[in-house]
Amino acid sequence: FNFRGFRWARAMIHDIQEVNNRLDILPNITLGYHIYDTCFTTSKTVEETLAYLTGQNETMPNFRCSAGAPLVAVIGASGSTLTVASSRIVGLYYFPEKLVMRPPAQFPSFLCTIPNDNHQSLAMAELVRQFGWVWIGTIAADDDYGKYGIKYFKQNVEKSGICIAFSETIPKIYSRRKILAVVEAIKKSTANIIVVCSSDIDLSPLMDEIAHSNITGKTWIASEAWVTSALIAKPEYFSFLGGTIGFGVWRD
């Protein structure tokens, strides 16, 4: 069970209730909501987006069969890859959607609600330069968040003469063979600084194998998608994740 996603959903419900209870924000208007589970997969995201648009389980594009107030907007999934899949559909109907890291020309109806992920990649590059590290490894999830994040990071550090010892990808669909290949690359490399741009769900299988292989002595640079995750902050990972440095989204 993904408690992180549940917490975000509860926060959204709380905010909507706060808006509805106040008379100075949207007087004479009551907001409602539907919550759909993406199950962290692109196929389920597309399926639920069509169900949202058509109002029925058996989806029929361009046909809506449901009563109630009109649809207004979509708050996209927590990951950019899933949100992109949803945006390509709801954008046809010009529904506003929360999205990050994509140009307006491709997604004319999206609204950004948090900083572009490129800011994080730049901050990671600045961190590496600040500590004088020149020999590092990178690991990316096999999605837009991971690949674009690491790509922008490498573009920034390579300008400063910093070398990339290895660059590995975590498979989106679990494959122990591919995970072990990433573990082997970490073992063989002399780089002790590893930058990881991934969600906590995608990263978890790799952390399990690293714990099993007893790989220590590495300093991990974490992206916001996993640095504060309870899925990763487990006692069995403390021996090799101690000293991890990461970036989180600012909050009140």
Backbone as CSV, one residue per row, in Angstrom:
resi,resn,N_x,N_y,N_z,CA_x,CA_y,CA_z,C_x,C_y,C_z
1,PHE,0.849,-1.194,0.000,0.000,0.000,0.000,0.879,1.235,0.000
2,ASN,0.586,2.170,-0.885,1.394,3.383,-1.015,0.846,4.472,-0.091
3,PHE,1.414,4.570,1.113,0.941,5.553,2.077,1.212,6.978,1.615
4,ARG,2.272,7.151,0.829,2.588,8.487,0.330,1.452,9.018,-0.541
5,GLY,1.004,8.178,-1.483,-0.088,8.580,-2.354,-1.370,8.809,-1.582
6,PHE,-1.618,7.963,-0.586,-2.805,8.128,0.252,-2.756,9.451,1.007
7,ARG,-1.567,9.803,1.506,-1.415,11.066,2.237,-1.675,12.264,1.330
8,TRP,-1.176,12.186,0.086,-1.410,13.284,-0.863,-2.891,13.410,-1.193
9,ALA,-3.562,12.276,-1.356,-4.999,12.309,-1.653,-5.770,12.924,-0.485
10,ARG,-5.398,12.554,0.739,-6.069,13.111,1.916,-5.811,14.616,2.020
11,ALA,-4.628,15.058,1.660,-4.317,16.488,1.681,-5.185,17.246,0.681
12,MET,-5.388,16.651,-0.500,-6.236,17.285,-1.504,-7.684,17.385,-1.015
13,ILE,-8.176,16.299,-0.408,-9.535,16.309,0.133,-9.678,17.396,1.194
14,HIS,-8.696,17.509,2.058,-8.729,18.524,3.115,-8.791,19.928,2.515
15,ASP,-7.965,20.172,1.487,-7.931,21.502,0.872,-9.259,21.846,0.209
16,ILE,-9.855,20.863,-0.465,-11.152,21.102,-1.113,-12.215,21.425,-0.071
17,GLN,-12.194,20.714,1.040,-13.155,20.989,2.107,-12.945,22.377,2.703
18,GLU,-11.688,22.782,2.821,-11.383,24.125,3.331,-11.939,25.195,2.400
19,VAL,-11.776,24.988,1.097,-12.303,25.952,0.117,-13.821,26.008,0.202
20,ASN,-14.460,24.857,0.303,-15.923,24.820,0.362,-16.478,25.441,1.640
21,ASN,-15.710,25.385,2.720,-16.177,25.923,3.996,-15.966,27.427,4.142
22,ARG,-15.191,28.004,3.236,-14.928,29.447,3.307,-15.802,30.192,2.302
23,LEU,-16.234,31.375,2.686,-17.114,32.171,1.825,-16.359,33.182,0.980
24,ASP,-15.065,33.362,1.263,-14.292,34.400,0.572,-13.503,33.876,-0.619
25,ILE,-13.545,32.576,-0.898,-12.761,32.032,-2.008,-13.646,31.774,-3.219
26,LEU,-14.620,30.874,-3.080,-15.549,30.571,-4.180,-16.978,30.639,-3.659
27,PRO,-17.489,31.843,-3.431,-18.853,31.958,-2.894,-19.892,31.367,-3.850
28,ASN,-20.855,30.655,-3.258,-21.954,30.032,-4.007,-21.512,28.921,-4.956
29,ILE,-20.293,28.429,-4.758,-19.788,27.319,-5.574,-19.266,26.224,-4.638
30,THR,-19.666,24.999,-4.904,-19.174,23.867,-4.125,-18.354,22.954,-5.028
31,LEU,-17.130,22.687,-4.622,-16.252,21.813,-5.399,-16.477,20.355,-5.018
32,GLY,-16.506,19.497,-6.006,-16.535,18.059,-5.768,-15.293,17.429,-6.371
33,TYR,-15.162,16.125,-6.241,-13.962,15.493,-6.782,-14.195,13.998,-7.012
34,HIS,-13.416,13.455,-7.913,-13.310,12.010,-8.116,-11.837,11.656,-7.977
35,ILE,-11.546,10.558,-7.312,-10.164,10.112,-7.153,-10.005,8.766,-7.858
36,TYR,-9.016,8.683,-8.750,-8.755,7.448,-9.480,-7.336,6.965,-9.154
37,ASP,-7.183,5.668,-9.023,-5.884,5.072,-8.710,-5.172,4.692,-10.001
38,THR,-3.987,5.257,-10.230,-3.214,4.936,-11.434,-2.458,3.620,-11.287
39,CYS,-2.346,3.126,-10.043,-1.559,1.915,-9.764,-0.121,2.053,-10.269
40,PHE,0.309,3.295,-10.461,1.672,3.623,-10.908,2.023,2.965,-12.240
41,THR,1.018,2.794,-13.115,1.262,2.235,-14.440,0.612,3.122,-15.499
42,THR,1.230,3.184,-16.675,0.709,4.014,-17.756,-0.631,3.489,-18.258
43,SER,-0.756,2.163,-18.394,-1.990,1.588,-18.923,-3.179,1.909,-18.015
44,LYS,-2.984,1.796,-16.700,-4.067,2.082,-15.769,-4.388,3.578,-15.770
45,THR,-3.384,4.424,-15.949,-3.603,5.864,-16.019,-4.499,6.221,-17.201
46,VAL,-4.195,5.630,-18.362,-5.007,5.880,-19.562,-6.435,5.372,-19.350
47,GLU,-6.545,4.193,-18.769,-7.867,3.596,-18.524,-8.709,4.480,-17.603
48,GLU,-8.106,4.956,-16.509,-8.848,5.773,-15.553,-9.152,7.158,-16.128
49,THR,-8.283,7.673,-16.973,-8.544,8.973,-17.609,-9.766,8.883,-18.519
50,LEU,-9.854,7.806,-19.279,-11.015,7.615,-20.155,-12.284,7.395,-19.341
51,ALA,-12.160,6.682,-18.219,-13.322,6.475,-17.346,-13.800,7.804,-16.784
52,TYR,-12.854,8.675,-16.447,-13.186,10.008,-15.937,-13.916,10.833,-16.993
53,LEU,-13.415,10.781,-18.222,-13.991,11.591,-19.293,-15.364,11.087,-19.734
54,THR,-15.534,9.768,-19.780,-16.778,9.211,-20.312,-17.819,8.955,-19.236
55,GLY,-17.366,8.832,-17.986,-18.307,8.616,-16.895,-18.805,7.195,-16.782
56,GLN,-18.103,6.254,-17.388,-18.524,4.857,-17.318,-17.293,3.956,-17.409
57,ASN,-17.427,2.748,-16.900,-16.297,1.827,-16.890,-15.923,1.365,-18.295
58,GLU,-16.930,1.113,-19.107,-16.668,0.749,-20.503,-16.469,2.036,-21.286
59,THR,-15.228,2.404,-21.494,-14.914,3.735,-22.011,-15.247,3.869,-23.486
60,MET,-15.877,4.984,-23.820,-16.197,5.321,-25.207,-15.814,6.781,-25.431
61,PRO,-14.665,7.036,-26.069,-14.237,8.410,-26.314,-15.308,9.228,-27.028
62,ASN,-15.337,10.507,-26.711,-16.287,11.464,-27.293,-17.725,11.214,-26.869
63,PHE,-17.913,10.412,-25.817,-19.263,10.182,-25.326,-19.245,10.163,-23.808
64,ARG,-20.103,10.996,-23.209,-20.154,11.050,-21.752,-21.530,10.619,-21.269
65,CYS,-21.529,9.710,-20.292,-22.782,9.189,-19.772,-22.755,9.259,-18.247
66,SER,-22.991,10.443,-17.709,-23.051,10.600,-16.254,-23.780,11.883,-15.936
67,ALA,-24.394,11.900,-14.755,-25.112,13.092,-14.321,-24.211,13.914,-13.407
68,GLY,-24.696,15.094,-13.024,-23.940,15.911,-12.085,-23.329,17.123,-12.743
69,ALA,-22.584,17.851,-11.933,-21.965,19.094,-12.395,-20.903,18.812,-13.462
70,PRO,-20.621,19.784,-14.320,-19.626,19.580,-15.378,-18.220,19.416,-14.817
71,LEU,-17.398,18.724,-15.581,-16.000,18.543,-15.199,-15.240,19.847,-15.407
72,VAL,-14.276,20.100,-14.526,-13.568,21.377,-14.586,-12.085,21.204,-14.863
73,ALA,-11.405,20.335,-14.109,-9.956,20.208,-14.248,-9.493,18.853,-13.745
74,VAL,-8.243,18.539,-14.064,-7.618,17.293,-13.630,-6.340,17.628,-12.870
75,ILE,-6.172,17.013,-11.714,-4.886,17.087,-11.016,-4.133,15.826,-11.388
76,GLY,-3.036,15.979,-12.078,-2.330,14.844,-12.646,-1.713,13.931,-11.610
77,ALA,-1.153,12.832,-12.091,-0.513,11.859,-11.212,0.753,12.442,-10.593
78,SER,1.274,11.739,-9.585,2.454,12.239,-8.885,3.695,12.219,-9.767
79,GLY,3.743,11.317,-10.742,4.891,11.243,-11.635,4.619,11.874,-12.979
80,SER,5.638,12.477,-13.559,5.455,13.184,-14.825,5.116,12.243,-15.972
81,THR,5.673,11.029,-15.970,5.398,10.087,-17.054,3.916,9.734,-17.116
82,LEU,3.318,9.460,-15.972,1.899,9.117,-15.926,1.043,10.320,-16.292
83,THR,1.462,11.493,-15.849,0.699,12.701,-16.136,0.740,13.037,-17.627
84,VAL,1.882,12.763,-18.257,1.989,12.978,-19.701,0.980,12.097,-20.441
85,ALA,0.876,10.828,-20.029,-0.079,9.917,-20.662,-1.505,10.434,-20.522
86,SER,-1.828,10.938,-19.334,-3.162,11.486,-19.103,-3.377,12.771,-19.883
87,SER,-2.350,13.615,-19.926,-2.470,14.922,-20.577,-2.731,14.820,-22.070
88,ARG,-2.169,13.813,-22.682,-2.364,13.656,-24.131,-3.834,13.393,-24.455
89,ILE,-4.563,12.854,-23.478,-5.992,12.587,-23.687,-6.827,13.790,-23.280
90,VAL,-6.659,14.263,-22.039,-7.500,15.368,-21.573,-7.185,16.658,-22.310
91,GLY,-5.963,16.762,-22.871,-5.616,17.949,-23.644,-6.465,18.105,-24.886
92,LEU,-6.960,16.981,-25.422,-7.844,17.034,-26.590,-9.134,17.770,-26.268
93,TYR,-9.531,17.718,-24.994,-10.754,18.376,-24.545,-10.465,19.703,-23.854
94,TYR,-9.166,20.067,-23.812,-8.705,21.317,-23.211,-9.089,21.417,-21.719
95,PHE,-9.034,20.291,-21.032,-9.187,20.333,-19.578,-7.854,20.781,-18.980
96,PRO,-7.874,21.777,-18.096,-6.631,22.152,-17.419,-6.125,20.980,-16.587
97,GLU,-4.803,20.775,-16.593,-4.221,19.689,-15.810,-2.899,20.131,-15.228
98,LYS,-2.667,19.705,-13.989,-1.375,19.945,-13.343,-0.337,19.065,-14.000
99,LEU,0.806,19.662,-14.395,1.851,18.909,-15.065,3.174,19.633,-14.856
100,VAL,4.279,18.884,-14.899,5.590,19.504,-14.788,6.486,19.033,-15.917
101,MET,7.465,19.865,-16.265,8.579,19.465,-17.113,8.241,19.338,-18.587
102,ARG,7.078,19.825,-19.034,6.733,19.679,-20.440,6.427,21.032,-21.067
103,PRO,6.804,21.231,-22.350,6.590,22.519,-23.011,5.121,22.767,-23.334
104,PRO,4.675,24.031,-23.239,3.278,24.371,-23.530,2.849,24.011,-24.947
105,ALA,3.784,24.003,-25.902,3.421,23.683,-27.278,2.848,22.272,-27.389
106,GLN,3.374,21.342,-26.578,2.877,19.970,-26.606,1.617,19.806,-25.766
107,PHE,1.525,20.592,-24.670,0.424,20.440,-23.728,-0.168,21.816,-23.423
108,PRO,-0.999,22.350,-24.325,-1.474,23.730,-24.188,-2.419,23.964,-23.019
109,SER,-2.951,22.904,-22.404,-3.934,23.123,-21.338,-3.383,22.856,-19.939
110,PHE,-2.049,22.612,-19.827,-1.554,22.269,-18.503,-1.165,23.512,-17.708
111,LEU,-1.212,23.370,-16.391,-0.816,24.426,-15.463,0.221,23.859,-14.507
112,CYS,1.369,24.505,-14.396,2.422,24.019,-13.490,2.119,24.456,-12.054
113,THR,2.269,23.538,-11.114,2.005,23.866,-9.708,3.234,23.735,-8.827
114,ILE,4.293,23.078,-9.304,5.553,22.999,-8.561,6.681,23.337,-9.527
115,PRO,7.885,23.637,-9.015,8.992,24.012,-9.894,9.316,22.914,-10.909
116,ASN,9.797,23.336,-12.055,10.243,22.408,-13.083,11.351,21.514,-12.528
117,ASP,11.350,20.236,-12.915,12.358,19.296,-12.423,13.780,19.686,-12.808
118,ASN,13.928,20.522,-13.826,15.266,20.957,-14.213,15.962,21.724,-13.093
119,HIS,15.180,22.411,-12.251,15.780,23.126,-11.125,16.476,22.156,-10.180
120,GLN,15.867,20.992,-9.970,16.466,19.993,-9.093,17.752,19.435,-9.688
121,SER,17.741,19.149,-10.985,18.937,18.637,-11.647,20.074,19.642,-11.548
122,LEU,19.751,20.914,-11.708,20.764,21.960,-11.588,21.304,22.034,-10.162
123,ALA,20.414,21.899,-9.168,20.840,21.923,-7.767,21.761,20.744,-7.454
124,MET,21.441,19.568,-7.996,22.312,18.406,-7.810,23.697,18.653,-8.403
125,ALA,23.717,19.265,-9.587,24.995,19.579,-10.225,25.799,20.572,-9.383
126,GLU,25.129,21.561,-8.840,25.806,22.549,-7.986,26.352,21.887,-6.718
127,LEU,25.598,20.940,-6.176,26.031,20.226,-4.982,27.311,19.445,-5.249
128,VAL,27.338,18.739,-6.373,28.524,17.962,-6.739,29.731,18.869,-6.908
129,ARG,29.539,19.997,-7.554,30.642,20.949,-7.738,31.102,21.522,-6.401
130,GLN,30.160,21.820,-5.517,30.480,22.413,-4.228,31.415,21.510,-3.411
131,PHE,31.178,20.205,-3.453,32.005,19.269,-2.689,33.261,18.833,-3.441
132,GLY,33.392,19.259,-4.670,34.594,18.929,-5.437,34.645,17.497,-5.931
133,TRP,33.502,16.852,-6.047,33.475,15.476,-6.553,33.619,15.484,-8.075
134,VAL,34.490,14.646,-8.601,34.764,14.664,-10.041,34.555,13.302,-10.703
135,TRP,34.233,12.261,-9.920,34.083,10.916,-10.467,32.820,10.310,-9.859
136,ILE,31.733,10.324,-10.608,30.428,9.957,-10.040,29.673,9.006,-10.964
137,GLY,28.737,8.280,-10.388,27.847,7.421,-11.162,26.437,7.976,-11.138
138,THR,25.648,7.622,-12.127,24.252,8.082,-12.173,23.322,6.899,-12.406
139,ILE,22.145,6.980,-11.793,21.108,5.961,-11.967,19.785,6.675,-12.203
140,ALA,19.072,6.245,-13.228,17.793,6.879,-13.571,16.699,5.829,-13.693
141,ALA,15.504,6.187,-13.264,14.339,5.347,-13.551,14.056,5.418,-15.045
142,ASP,13.479,4.362,-15.577,13.216,4.303,-17.013,11.899,5.012,-17.346
143,ASP,11.871,6.306,-17.052,10.711,7.136,-17.385,11.197,8.567,-17.581
144,ASP,10.281,9.464,-17.908,10.666,10.851,-18.185,11.323,11.509,-16.979
145,TYR,10.780,11.258,-15.795,11.326,11.871,-14.577,12.794,11.502,-14.392
146,GLY,13.091,10.218,-14.530,14.456,9.765,-14.314,15.391,10.132,-15.451
147,LYS,14.985,9.836,-16.682,15.885,10.038,-17.816,16.172,11.505,-18.091
148,TYR,15.115,12.356,-18.055,15.339,13.778,-18.291,16.094,14.411,-17.121
149,GLY,15.801,13.943,-15.902,16.493,14.485,-14.737,17.992,14.232,-14.793
150,ILE,18.375,13.005,-15.096,19.799,12.655,-15.174,20.450,13.294,-16.400
151,LYS,19.719,13.345,-17.502,20.274,13.969,-18.710,20.644,15.429,-18.457
152,TYR,19.739,16.175,-17.821,20.006,17.582,-17.551,21.122,17.727,-16.522
153,PHE,21.169,16.825,-15.553,22.245,16.835,-14.558,23.602,16.641,-15.239
154,LYS,23.692,15.646,-16.116,24.972,15.362,-16.779,25.401,16.510,-17.687
155,GLN,24.454,17.136,-18.346,24.787,18.278,-19.195,25.444,19.391,-18.380
156,ASN,24.973,19.566,-17.153,25.513,20.630,-16.303,26.872,20.280,-15.714
157,VAL,27.053,19.055,-15.232,28.323,18.727,-14.568,29.452,18.511,-15.558
158,GLU,29.138,17.992,-16.742,30.191,17.717,-17.706,30.852,18.995,-18.211
159,LYS,30.119,20.121,-18.121,30.708,21.410,-18.494,31.833,21.798,-17.541
160,SER,31.797,21.256,-16.328,32.799,21.586,-15.313,33.923,20.562,-15.249
161,GLY,33.971,19.652,-16.195,35.034,18.657,-16.217,34.793,17.478,-15.299
162,ILE,33.577,17.332,-14.781,33.233,16.196,-13.927,32.922,14.992,-14.812
163,CYS,33.447,13.837,-14.437,33.305,12.645,-15.270,32.243,11.697,-14.730
164,ILE,31.511,11.079,-15.641,30.478,10.104,-15.285,31.088,8.711,-15.402
165,ALA,31.229,8.035,-14.262,31.850,6.709,-14.236,30.943,5.658,-14.851
166,PHE,29.663,5.729,-14.557,28.689,4.812,-15.139,27.327,5.480,-15.129
167,SER,26.464,5.047,-16.022,25.109,5.582,-16.089,24.165,4.414,-16.341
168,GLU,23.367,4.073,-15.326,22.504,2.902,-15.387,21.026,3.297,-15.318
169,THR,20.177,2.382,-15.744,18.732,2.623,-15.758,18.008,1.530,-14.977
170,ILE,17.078,1.947,-14.108,16.251,1.005,-13.368,15.048,0.654,-14.230
171,PRO,14.782,-0.624,-14.461,13.646,-0.988,-15.327,12.312,-0.584,-14.707
172,LYS,11.407,-0.139,-15.554,10.077,0.250,-15.092,9.248,-0.974,-14.716
173,ILE,9.385,-2.031,-15.514,8.750,-3.306,-15.198,9.804,-4.191,-14.546
174,TYR,9.516,-4.698,-13.375,10.523,-5.399,-12.577,11.200,-6.525,-13.352
175,SER,12.525,-6.500,-13.319,13.340,-7.556,-13.903,14.560,-7.734,-13.002
176,ARG,14.631,-8.842,-12.295,15.760,-9.058,-11.387,17.079,-9.098,-12.148
177,ARG,17.060,-9.624,-13.350,18.280,-9.670,-14.150,18.820,-8.269,-14.420
178,LYS,17.931,-7.349,-14.790,18.369,-5.978,-15.068,18.780,-5.246,-13.787
179,ILE,18.053,-5.527,-12.688,18.418,-4.918,-11.412,19.809,-5.372,-10.988
180,LEU,20.093,-6.671,-11.133,21.409,-7.200,-10.757,22.514,-6.615,-11.637
181,ALA,22.185,-6.285,-12.889,23.172,-5.656,-13.771,23.551,-4.273,-13.250
182,VAL,22.557,-3.532,-12.711,22.828,-2.218,-12.111,23.695,-2.392,-10.859
183,VAL,23.363,-3.393,-10.033,24.146,-3.668,-8.828,25.587,-4.000,-9.193
184,GLU,25.770,-4.800,-10.226,27.117,-5.179,-10.658,27.918,-3.974,-11.136
185,ALA,27.252,-3.047,-11.821,27.932,-1.824,-12.277,28.403,-0.987,-11.089
186,ILE,27.574,-0.930,-10.043,27.951,-0.189,-8.833,29.141,-0.856,-8.156
187,LYS,29.123,-2.192,-8.082,30.211,-2.936,-7.449,31.542,-2.721,-8.165
188,LYS,31.506,-2.794,-9.499,32.736,-2.714,-10.281,33.324,-1.311,-10.331
189,SER,32.479,-0.312,-10.198,32.946,1.062,-10.352,33.701,1.542,-9.114
190,THR,34.690,2.387,-9.344,35.428,3.009,-8.239,34.765,4.307,-7.782
191,ALA,33.681,4.699,-8.444,32.969,5.918,-8.050,32.222,5.673,-6.744
192,ASN,32.389,6.586,-5.796,31.716,6.472,-4.501,30.568,7.461,-4.345
193,ILE,30.336,8.288,-5.363,29.217,9.234,-5.357,28.225,8.783,-6.417
194,ILE,26.981,8.549,-6.005,25.968,8.051,-6.944,24.736,8.947,-6.897
195,VAL,24.386,9.510,-8.040,23.219,10.381,-8.163,22.059,9.548,-8.705
196,VAL,20.929,9.582,-8.000,19.785,8.756,-8.386,18.556,9.618,-8.587
197,CYS,17.970,9.537,-9.761,16.733,10.247,-10.077,15.666,9.189,-10.362
198,SER,14.811,8.944,-9.376,13.839,7.869,-9.490,12.731,8.072,-8.472
199,SER,11.615,7.429,-8.703,10.567,7.373,-7.693,10.947,6.336,-6.654
200,ASP,10.318,6.396,-5.487,10.606,5.421,-4.443,10.156,4.021,-4.848
201,ILE,9.047,3.912,-5.570,8.530,2.602,-5.979,9.485,1.913,-6.946
202,ASP,10.009,2.663,-7.916,10.946,2.075,-8.870,12.280,1.738,-8.214
203,LEU,12.688,2.545,-7.235,14.000,2.371,-6.610,14.032,1.236,-5.602
204,SER,12.910,0.926,-4.998,12.866,-0.044,-3.909,13.489,-1.406,-4.255
205,PRO,13.183,-2.010,-5.433,13.812,-3.301,-5.754,15.338,-3.220,-5.825
206,LEU,15.861,-2.088,-6.309,17.318,-1.924,-6.367,17.906,-1.852,-4.966
207,MET,17.230,-1.128,-4.069,17.714,-1.024,-2.697,17.727,-2.392,-2.011
208,ASP,16.741,-3.223,-2.320,16.708,-4.575,-1.751,17.937,-5.373,-2.172
209,GLU,18.299,-5.277,-3.443,19.455,-6.026,-3.938,20.766,-5.463,-3.413
210,ILE,20.834,-4.143,-3.250,22.046,-3.532,-2.697,22.236,-3.962,-1.250
211,ALA,21.130,-4.013,-0.503,21.200,-4.480,0.882,21.656,-5.938,0.923
212,HIS,21.131,-6.751,-0.002,21.499,-8.169,-0.064,22.976,-8.344,-0.420
213,SER,23.489,-7.445,-1.277,24.888,-7.526,-1.716,25.845,-6.843,-0.746
214,ASN,25.292,-6.171,0.273,26.095,-5.501,1.293,27.071,-4.475,0.685
215,ILE,26.552,-3.651,-0.201,27.365,-2.583,-0.805,27.342,-1.364,0.119
216,THR,28.480,-0.966,0.621,28.579,0.189,1.527,29.665,1.135,1.022
217,GLY,29.838,2.242,1.737,30.893,3.189,1.395,30.551,4.123,0.252
218,LYS,29.282,4.165,-0.151,28.848,5.053,-1.217,28.063,6.222,-0.627
219,THR,28.186,7.378,-1.252,27.367,8.537,-0.889,26.314,8.725,-1.966
220,TRP,25.053,8.686,-1.546,23.941,8.755,-2.488,23.375,10.167,-2.527
221,ILE,23.173,10.685,-3.741,22.533,11.980,-3.955,21.121,11.692,-4.457
222,ALA,20.131,12.105,-3.674,18.753,11.670,-3.919,17.882,12.766,-4.507
223,SER,16.971,12.354,-5.389,15.951,13.276,-5.888,14.788,13.303,-4.906
224,GLU,13.933,14.312,-5.039,12.847,14.516,-4.064,11.834,13.370,-4.057
225,ALA,11.773,12.605,-5.129,10.760,11.556,-5.221,11.042,10.378,-4.293
226,TRP,12.270,10.276,-3.760,12.547,9.157,-2.849,13.273,9.538,-1.573
227,VAL,13.781,10.759,-1.497,14.622,11.096,-0.339,13.848,11.100,0.980
228,THR,12.568,11.428,0.961,11.780,11.466,2.199,10.776,10.315,2.285
229,SER,10.928,9.325,1.422,9.943,8.246,1.354,10.147,7.210,2.455
230,ALA,9.058,6.843,3.103,9.109,5.788,4.114,9.405,4.432,3.483
231,LEU,9.146,4.295,2.191,9.427,3.048,1.492,10.928,2.791,1.404
232,ILE,11.717,3.885,1.399,13.170,3.771,1.304,13.833,3.920,2.676
233,ALA,13.251,4.719,3.541,13.834,4.959,4.873,13.543,3.792,5.812
234,LYS,14.093,2.630,5.483,13.902,1.420,6.268,15.160,1.107,7.075
235,PRO,15.026,0.527,8.245,16.208,0.176,9.054,17.211,-0.699,8.302
236,GLU,16.711,-1.611,7.455,17.620,-2.507,6.744,18.451,-1.797,5.674
237,TYR,18.076,-0.553,5.349,18.848,0.222,4.377,19.824,1.201,5.038
238,PHE,19.723,1.384,6.341,20.507,2.423,7.015,22.013,2.209,6.858
239,SER,22.463,0.963,6.771,23.901,0.687,6.728,24.577,1.250,5.481
240,PHE,23.827,1.359,4.378,24.444,1.877,3.153,23.848,3.200,2.673
241,LEU,22.704,3.611,3.226,22.127,4.900,2.837,22.451,6.009,3.838
242,GLY,23.168,5.667,4.909,23.563,6.701,5.870,24.405,7.774,5.195
243,GLY,24.079,9.035,5.461,24.809,10.140,4.826,24.254,10.557,3.489
244,THR,23.125,9.977,3.085,22.484,10.370,1.816,22.100,11.844,1.853
245,ILE,22.334,12.546,0.742,21.969,13.959,0.616,20.885,14.066,-0.451
246,GLY,19.810,14.778,-0.145,18.735,14.874,-1.124,18.049,16.216,-1.114
247,PHE,17.180,16.391,-2.087,16.423,17.630,-2.221,14.931,17.326,-2.112
248,GLY,14.212,18.137,-1.353,12.785,17.970,-1.216,12.059,19.224,-1.646
249,VAL,10.803,19.061,-2.046,9.986,20.199,-2.410,9.669,21.006,-1.146
250,TRP,9.860,22.314,-1.195,9.614,23.174,-0.044,8.138,23.155,0.322
251,ARG,7.880,23.127,1.625,6.487,23.115,2.074,6.368,23.974,3.335
252,ASP,5.122,24.442,3.607,4.883,25.246,4.798,4.966,24.378,6.042
